[in-house]
Amino acid sequence: MKAHFFIDPGVNGGIAITLGGLDNLLAMNLDGIGSLMDIMADYECYDRHMVIEDVPSYVGRNIPSHAAFKLGKSCGLVEGMARGMKIPCKLIPPKVWQKGLPGLRGLTGVARKRVLKEHAQRLFPKARATLRTSDAILLANYFFSNP
């Protein structure tokens, strides 16, 4: 059976895990590369695949350069870990997976995250979406809805 791991690599990021498809979705906080490695080890018996939110190289005025650097570093660590473990890895930019979600235009920061959380809760009420896990949940939804 395939296990897909959907990663929001931000400092306050999250992970969504599907076993076989969206009917079996679990979401949790991601607390650094160590916690991700522990989670991945729990699923060694599955055919593992990883989908990572591909963070933009330039984020503009809303995010300072030091924060953008940390975000890029975190994304690189996650991708490197997956590739080092020989886990197939796909990167999807936020602009791609967020396309078509209503109510996001003009929003930034926490206001934008709240709208994303509302979408995740509406689509997957059993997953108990939080501000930390909603991006990963919606990334999973995008991946399975756009083969």
C-alpha positions as CSV (number, residue, x, y, z in Angstrom):
1,M,0.0,0.0,0.0
2,K,1.2,3.5,-0.7
3,A,1.8,6.0,2.0
4,H,2.0,9.6,0.9
5,F,3.5,12.3,3.1
6,F,2.5,15.9,2.5
7,I,4.9,18.3,4.1
8,D,4.6,22.0,4.9
9,P,8.3,22.6,5.8
10,G,7.8,25.9,7.6
11,V,9.0,26.4,11.2
12,N,5.4,26.0,12.3
13,G,4.6,23.4,9.6
14,G,2.7,20.2,9.5
15,I,2.4,16.9,7.9
16,A,-0.5,15.1,6.4
17,I,-0.3,11.3,5.8
18,T,-2.5,9.3,3.5
19,L,-2.6,5.5,3.3
20,G,-4.0,4.6,-0.1
21,G,-5.8,7.9,-0.6
22,L,-7.7,10.7,0.9
23,D,-10.2,8.5,2.8
24,N,-7.5,7.6,5.3
25,L,-5.8,11.0,6.1
26,L,-4.0,11.9,9.3
27,A,-2.5,15.3,10.1
28,M,-0.1,16.3,12.8
29,N,2.4,19.1,13.7
30,L,5.9,18.8,12.3
31,D,8.5,19.6,14.9
32,G,11.8,19.6,13.0
33,I,13.6,17.1,10.8
34,G,14.1,14.7,13.7
35,S,10.3,14.3,14.2
36,L,9.9,13.8,10.5
37,M,12.5,11.0,10.5
38,D,10.7,9.3,13.4
39,I,7.4,9.6,11.6
40,M,8.8,8.2,8.3
41,A,10.4,5.2,10.3
42,D,6.9,4.3,11.5
43,Y,5.8,3.7,7.9
44,E,8.9,1.7,6.6
45,C,6.7,-1.2,5.5
46,Y,4.7,1.0,3.1
47,D,5.6,2.2,-0.4
48,R,6.5,5.7,0.7
49,H,6.1,8.9,-1.4
50,M,6.7,12.5,-0.3
51,V,5.1,15.7,-1.6
52,I,6.7,18.9,-0.3
53,E,5.4,22.5,-0.5
54,D,8.1,24.0,-2.7
55,V,8.8,27.3,-1.0
56,P,9.4,30.4,-3.2
57,S,13.0,31.7,-3.4
58,Y,11.7,35.3,-3.1
59,V,8.8,36.1,-0.8
60,G,8.6,39.9,-0.9
61,R,8.0,42.4,1.8
62,N,5.8,40.3,3.9
63,I,8.5,37.9,5.0
64,P,12.0,39.2,6.0
65,S,15.0,37.6,4.3
66,H,16.2,35.8,7.4
67,A,12.8,34.0,7.6
68,A,12.9,33.2,3.9
69,F,16.3,31.7,4.4
70,K,15.2,29.5,7.2
71,L,12.1,28.4,5.2
72,G,14.3,27.5,2.2
73,K,16.8,25.6,4.4
74,S,14.0,23.6,6.0
75,C,12.5,22.7,2.6
76,G,16.0,21.6,1.5
77,L,16.5,19.5,4.6
78,V,13.2,17.7,4.1
79,E,13.9,17.1,0.4
80,G,17.4,15.9,1.1
81,M,16.2,13.5,3.8
82,A,13.6,12.0,1.4
83,R,16.0,11.6,-1.4
84,G,18.7,10.2,0.9
85,M,16.1,7.6,2.0
86,K,15.3,6.9,-1.7
87,I,11.7,8.1,-1.2
88,P,10.2,9.5,-4.4
89,C,9.7,13.2,-3.9
90,K,7.6,15.8,-5.7
91,L,7.7,19.6,-5.0
92,I,4.5,21.7,-5.5
93,P,4.6,25.5,-5.1
94,P,2.0,27.2,-3.0
95,K,0.7,29.2,-6.0
96,V,-0.1,25.9,-7.7
97,W,-1.9,24.1,-4.9
98,Q,-3.7,27.2,-3.6
99,K,-5.1,28.1,-7.1
100,G,-8.8,28.0,-7.1
101,L,-9.3,28.2,-3.3
102,P,-11.7,31.1,-2.8
103,G,-11.2,33.9,-0.3
104,L,-7.4,34.1,-0.4
105,R,-6.9,37.1,-2.7
106,G,-5.2,40.0,-0.9
107,L,-4.8,38.1,2.4
108,T,-1.4,37.6,4.0
109,G,-0.1,36.2,7.3
110,V,-2.4,34.8,9.9
111,A,-5.6,36.0,8.1
112,R,-4.5,33.9,5.0
113,K,-3.7,30.9,7.2
114,R,-7.1,31.1,8.9
115,V,-8.9,30.9,5.5
116,L,-6.7,27.9,4.5
117,K,-7.6,26.3,7.8
118,E,-11.3,26.8,7.2
119,H,-11.0,25.2,3.7
120,A,-9.1,22.2,5.2
121,Q,-11.7,21.8,8.0
122,R,-14.5,21.9,5.5
123,L,-13.0,19.3,3.2
124,F,-11.6,17.0,5.9
125,P,-13.6,17.5,9.2
126,K,-12.2,14.3,10.7
127,A,-8.5,15.4,10.2
128,R,-8.9,18.3,12.8
129,A,-7.1,20.9,10.8
130,T,-5.0,23.5,12.6
131,L,-3.1,26.5,11.5
132,R,0.0,24.3,11.4
133,T,-1.5,21.3,9.5
134,S,-3.9,23.0,7.1
135,D,-1.4,23.6,4.3
136,A,-0.3,19.9,4.3
137,I,-3.9,18.8,4.3
138,L,-4.7,21.1,1.3
139,L,-1.6,20.0,-0.5
140,A,-2.8,16.4,-0.2
141,N,-6.2,17.4,-1.5
142,Y,-4.6,19.1,-4.5
143,F,-2.3,16.2,-5.2
144,F,-5.1,13.6,-5.4
145,S,-7.5,16.0,-7.2
146,N,-4.9,16.8,-9.9
147,P,-3.2,13.6,-11.0
